[in-house]
Amino acid sequence: MTTEPIGASANNWKHVAFIVAHECSEYTFALDEFRSDEEHQMLFVHLVVKRWTSKTLREMLSVFEAFRACVTCPLYAIGKQDDDKWVKFVTLFGFKPLIDEVICLNGESRRLFFHLKDNNNGQPRNRNPD
């Protein structure tokens, strides 16, 4: 699914990379990177499950935790199928609702979720150090 980053026009944000972070027979974990003219960045997470088991879920959570230990920027997610089952799934990874409705480039309306990395004492990072 192609999405338009928040608060931006399609002309202001450009898709710059699609990166597969982890791939196996059970699932693929990938990222879409967008950059604005002002060099702001948005990373959208894609998690495509090919075979669902409780072991697969544990592995996905472990891989995401290791990834998050290294990547500190905010992450965003929009479900291909925006329903309560998907919301339950994405919240297992620590994503929280950000906006109730964003319009995707294909014209569909979906909810946008975000994930902020915690600092070492478990508190979300303060974006304004003042």
C-alpha positions as CSV (number, residue, x, y, z in Angstrom):
1,M,0.0,0.0,0.0
2,T,1.3,3.5,-0.8
3,T,0.7,6.1,1.8
4,E,1.3,9.8,2.1
5,P,3.1,10.9,5.3
6,I,1.3,13.0,7.8
7,G,0.8,16.7,7.2
8,A,2.4,16.6,3.8
9,S,1.4,16.9,0.2
10,A,2.5,14.3,-2.2
11,N,4.9,16.8,-3.7
12,N,6.6,17.6,-0.4
13,W,7.5,13.9,0.6
14,K,9.4,11.5,-1.5
15,H,9.8,7.8,-1.2
16,V,13.6,7.2,-0.9
17,A,14.0,3.6,0.1
18,F,12.4,0.2,0.7
19,I,14.5,-1.9,3.0
20,V,13.9,-5.5,4.0
21,A,15.1,-5.7,7.6
22,H,14.4,-9.4,8.1
23,E,12.9,-12.1,5.9
24,C,12.2,-15.8,6.5
25,S,9.6,-18.4,5.4
26,E,7.2,-17.2,8.1
27,Y,7.2,-13.4,7.7
28,T,8.9,-10.4,6.1
29,F,9.8,-7.3,8.1
30,A,10.5,-4.2,5.9
31,L,10.6,-0.4,6.0
32,D,9.6,2.3,3.7
33,E,11.5,5.5,4.1
34,F,10.1,8.9,3.1
35,R,11.9,12.3,3.3
36,S,10.5,15.7,3.0
37,D,12.0,18.7,1.2
38,E,13.0,19.9,4.7
39,E,14.8,16.5,5.3
40,H,12.3,15.3,7.8
41,Q,12.1,11.5,7.9
42,M,9.2,9.0,8.3
43,L,9.8,5.3,8.4
44,F,6.7,3.1,7.8
45,V,6.9,-0.5,9.1
46,H,5.6,-3.4,7.0
47,L,5.2,-6.8,8.6
48,V,3.8,-9.4,6.2
49,V,3.0,-12.7,8.0
50,K,3.1,-15.7,5.7
51,R,2.6,-18.4,8.3
52,W,1.1,-17.7,11.7
53,T,2.1,-19.6,14.8
54,S,2.8,-18.6,18.4
55,K,6.5,-19.3,17.7
56,T,6.4,-16.9,14.7
57,L,4.9,-14.2,16.9
58,R,7.6,-14.6,19.6
59,E,10.3,-14.4,16.9
60,M,8.7,-11.3,15.3
61,L,8.6,-9.6,18.7
62,S,12.2,-10.5,19.4
63,V,13.4,-9.3,16.0
64,F,11.5,-6.1,16.4
65,E,13.0,-5.5,19.9
66,A,16.5,-6.0,18.5
67,F,15.8,-3.7,15.6
68,R,14.3,-1.1,18.0
69,A,17.4,-1.2,20.2
70,C,19.4,0.2,17.2
71,V,16.9,2.4,15.5
72,T,15.7,5.4,17.5
73,C,13.6,7.5,15.2
74,P,9.8,7.3,15.4
75,L,8.2,4.5,13.4
76,Y,4.7,4.6,11.7
77,A,2.3,1.9,10.7
78,I,-1.0,1.7,8.7
79,G,-2.8,-1.5,8.4
80,K,-3.6,-3.0,5.0
81,Q,-6.8,-4.2,6.6
82,D,-7.7,-1.7,9.3
83,D,-9.8,-3.7,11.7
84,D,-9.8,-4.5,15.4
85,K,-7.7,-7.6,14.9
86,W,-4.9,-5.6,13.2
87,V,-5.1,-3.0,16.0
88,K,-4.6,-5.7,18.6
89,F,-1.7,-7.1,16.6
90,V,0.1,-3.7,16.1
91,T,-0.3,-2.8,19.8
92,L,1.5,-6.0,20.8
93,F,4.6,-4.3,19.2
94,G,4.1,-1.1,21.2
95,F,2.5,1.0,18.5
96,K,-0.1,3.6,19.6
97,P,-2.9,5.4,17.7
98,L,-1.8,8.8,16.4
99,I,-4.4,9.9,13.9
100,D,-7.9,8.4,13.4
101,E,-7.9,9.0,9.7
102,V,-5.3,9.5,7.0
103,I,-6.1,9.3,3.3
104,C,-3.8,7.0,1.5
105,L,-2.7,7.7,-2.1
106,N,-5.2,5.1,-3.3
107,G,-8.0,7.1,-1.7
108,E,-8.6,4.7,1.2
109,S,-9.0,6.0,4.7
110,R,-7.0,4.3,7.5
111,R,-5.8,4.9,11.1
112,L,-2.2,5.8,11.6
113,F,-0.2,4.4,14.5
114,F,3.3,5.4,15.8
115,H,6.1,3.9,17.9
116,L,8.5,6.0,19.9
117,K,11.7,4.5,21.3
118,D,12.0,4.8,25.1
119,N,15.2,6.1,26.6
120,N,17.2,4.1,29.2
121,N,14.9,4.8,32.1
122,G,11.8,3.7,30.3
123,Q,10.4,7.3,29.7
124,P,9.6,8.5,26.2
125,R,12.3,10.8,24.9
126,N,11.5,14.5,25.4
127,R,11.5,16.1,21.9
128,N,12.0,19.6,23.5
129,P,15.0,19.5,25.9
130,D,14.0,22.9,27.3
